[in-house]
Amino acid sequence: MDESWSLIEPEPFDSAALRGWEGLFTQGSGYLHTRGSLEEHLSGAPQNVTYLRRPANVTAEQFPQMKSKWGTFVPGIYGNHPLMGKEMANLPSFLGIAPFIDGERLELETSAIIIHRRALDLRTAVLSRIVRWRTHSGSTVDVTFERFASAARPHLFVQRMTVTCDAAAQIAIHAGIDSDVRTSGYDHAARVSFERVAGDQMRCEFALDTGDQVQIAAWVSLGTAAGETDWQYNDERRAASLSATIACSAGQTIHFEKRSAVTSSFDRQPADLDALLSLDTGFDALLAEHETIWRRRWEGADVIIDGDVESQRTLRLALYHLMRAHPGDNRLAIDPKAYAGDAYRGLYFWDTEMYLLPFFLYTEPERGRMLTDFRIGALDGARKNAATFGYAGARYPWESDADGAEQCPNWQYRDHEVHVTADVVYGLAHAARASDDLGYLTRDAAAVLRETARYWLERIDRRPGDPYPSLLGVMGPDEYAPITSNNAYTNRLVAFALDQASAAAEGDAAREQWIATARTLPIARRADGLVMQCEEFERFAEVDFAALWRDRSQGFASQVSQERLYRSRCLKQADVLLLMMLFPDEFSDEEVRQAWDYYLPYTTHDSSLSPGVHAVIALRLGLMDQAWAFWQRSLTLDLDGGAEEGIHIAAQGMNWQIAVLGFGGLKTAMQADILTLTPRLPDRWARLAFPVLWKGQRAFVEATHSVVTVENRSNRPLEAQVNVFRRRIPAGERVAFEHGRGS
């Protein structure tokens, strides 16, 4: 197996690390996602642990330390938590397959395990596992597991197990569905029922406390080698299983298949579970059609790094989860844990526009458009949210459900982190420019532009004596400064949103008011020109990081009180530097370096969103060593246990941005009208190559330390600029730019 395409769990098996690998090994079809839990499960790892989760700073929140945490998620299916609001529900697990040899159950913590290897093939999205164990009866048993969430049939999950014994043995197989699970420690099941619908099929009906409903059906088969199988059905209160026992001769291999199909009340058109389970197509044929889709995805998205296998593999892991997590439905977006955990409750944040959208806009723009169409479809929810706060127009929620309703239980973020409403408009504009369809703004998104502008005009204050408008009581990207005045990031994004809205205004008076307000919203600067994060920043108390932040392996917020965070000069994440990344042409290198030198010592990087922004800014400034350090920090965030509660998908989106926009030097359509590149490769990389879809034209970029080659893979000429040199590349041809010279 190619190590640059394989994520391999270390041997021997370590149950203390299992939850992290469950997150990393999450598989999904977009419609359906399941964490990488073991098929036979671990004993002593109950999934019905109940506790009352309370609103808190999720960055510093401590979750119960369970050995294993199952997770089965259908985006758009929610439960009601008594304190947290709506949350994506953890649904019944259908993964269960437990082999017994002569009455002994496979158990990784107590069985005599000789080999245990588990690997995710990133190229095919197939999770495979090899187990060899010595049973109490003296047999040596080889068991292999393979499974995938079908990309071709998104409601279907497919599993195969093979068992080979070196001696004659009785093999029993138990395959089940278990609904005794919790979400954030809470049981959302309002009604659960099981039934056996055929000799080899069973079904679970799962109704939630919101009224949402899910059906899960499972089909099992031992194949023709076992002859007619007598499946025994067992139905307990919250679980059901089908089991069979067969005699196996020495050296004989038993093949077992399980298919699980899921449909829900959120479906536009419910899947036919019977049809999915009664397919004549076998495992290999289902796998082949699934692999075809993944092959096509990788052709449009793979970023190739020569000379650095670790970076290559880990970046491909990021791309895998980005492609896997996209729901393929414009009624939904991607939640911050990529449907690999319930910590962020399956809700949608500004991550969508700033950290995730660019990857899709330049690799698979149809899916990028789905993410922005989601915001357009959620406009009514934004209107209701604005009205709740007493404003006209539309105010997008900090934590949005599929309907666009606010679900944030924490007042600081819910009430004050208003920049999300402007971020939505930035995302819409980015989609319009990246697709070369500016009409998208004045056609599809016009109501969003107008309604959010109406909100901003009411949200903005005018202080006595000030000749300019102000945005007061806001929290910018830095969530350790909760109620500030004229946050630079927020003001600039709001000005941008008002400018965009002026093109969709329905009257001259509104247009002129929006333009005038946009032009006068201030960006506070110190006397020496330093862009101030907010007016109050230098009035905050200095903080003694050395005394208070003793354990640097943990976040700063986990070691000090929120009260101290809110009065101290400390940043959770990039704020002014993020502004400079989004609008690079508005700030000189000197201004960016001044902000870097000033804010970096105060930045804790407690947010997973922070290292990636710093890597991109460091590359702009030519700080290659610091860029590399931040790249490594962002790239490896989910390894070594970081994925216990799910994937940090916004950081994975930033990893693509670091590679392509940073090291690859690609300017976005928000910054350039033609394909523009200024590559900056690390010394240890021999080559960086990536596909890009630029305003409807496909291109392929290859950069080495001496040559940058752009191949036009579209059917019309492509304008491209590398460094300061510009060329017109005919359809189907390649142009090399050597040492800054087009040739």
Number of C-alpha atoms within 10 A of each C-alpha: 7 9 12 21 20 20 21 17 19 13 10 11 16 12 15 12 16 21 25 24 27 26 31 28 30 29 29 31 26 23 25 25 26 28 25 26 22 19 18 19 18 17 12 9 13 15 19 14 16 14 13 12 16 14 14 13 15 10 15 16 13 10 13 10 10 16 18 25 22 26 28 26 24 27 29 24 25 28 25 18 23 11 11 18 16 23 23 27 32 28 28 26 22 26 28 18 24 19 23 18 24 18 15 15 18 23 17 19 12 10 14 15 19 13 14 18 16 22 19 25 21 22 19 21 25 21 23 19 18 16 18 20 21 17 20 13 12 12 18 18 21 18 19 18 20 19 25 25 28 26 25 17 16 21 26 27 26 21 23 21 23 17 21 23 25 16 16 16 22 16 21 18 21 22 24 27 25 20 25 18 26 23 26 26 17 20 22 23 23 14 13 19 17 23 15 18 13 10 14 19 23 23 23 24 17 21 21 20 16 15 14 17 20 20 22 23 25 30 24 23 18 22 13 10 11 15 9 10 17 13 20 13 19 15 16 10 11 17 19 22 25 24 20 16 20 16 14 20 15 13 13 16 16 21 17 18 21 25 23 25 25 24 22 22 15 16 13 8 9 13 18 12 19 14 10 21 19 11 10 9 11 9 16 10 11 18 20 13 14 22 20 13 14 21 12 10 17 19 12 18 22 20 20 20 22 14 14 14 14 15 20 18 20 23 24 26 24 26 24 23 25 21 21 24 27 26 27 20 16 19 22 27 33 25 31 26 22 29 37 33 32 24 22 21 26 31 30 22 23 23 20 24 23 21 21 26 26 25 24 22 26 25 22 17 21 14 21 29 19 21 29 27 20 18 29 23 19 22 23 19 22 27 23 21 21 21 15 11 11 12 18 21 25 26 33 30 30 25 22 25 30 22 17 28 22 23 19 21 16 14 10 16 20 16 17 18 22 24 24 24 26 26 23 25 28 21 22 30 24 25 31 23 23 24 22 15 13 15 12 16 23 19 10 14 23 20 19 30 30 26 20 27 32 20 20 26 18 12 18 15 13 12 12 7 6 8 9 14 18 21 22 19 16 23 26 29 28 22 22 21 25 20 20 18 21 25 31 24 24 30 26 21 23 27 23 19 27 29 21 24 28 23 15 19 21 12 9 10 9 18 19 14 15 24 19 14 20 22 16 14 20 18 18 19 14 10 7 7 12 16 22 22 30 26 18 16 17 13 10 14 14 12 16 10 13 9 7 11 18 11 11 10 7 12 17 24 19 16 14 12 10 15 9 14 21 17 17 20 22 27 26 24 26 27 25 23 25 21 20 21 19 17 14 17 10 11 14 11 14 12 14 22 17 15 19 18 10 14 19 16 12 17 19 20 20 19 20 20 25 26 27 32 29 26 30 29 24 22 23 21 15 12 13 18 13 15 26 18 15 20 24 18 16 24 24 18 19 26 15 12 18 17 22 25 22 28 29 24 28 27 27 32 26 30 30 26 23 28 27 24 21 28 25 22 23 22 18 21 23 15 15 14 16 16 22 21 26 20 24 20 20 17 9 9 16 15 19 24 21 20 23 25 22 23 20 14 18 21 23 16 22 19 27 18 16 11 17 26 19 26 21 24 21 17 11 13 15 23 15 21 19 24 17 11 13 17 16 12 18 17 17 15 14 16 18 19 21 16 13 17 14 18 10
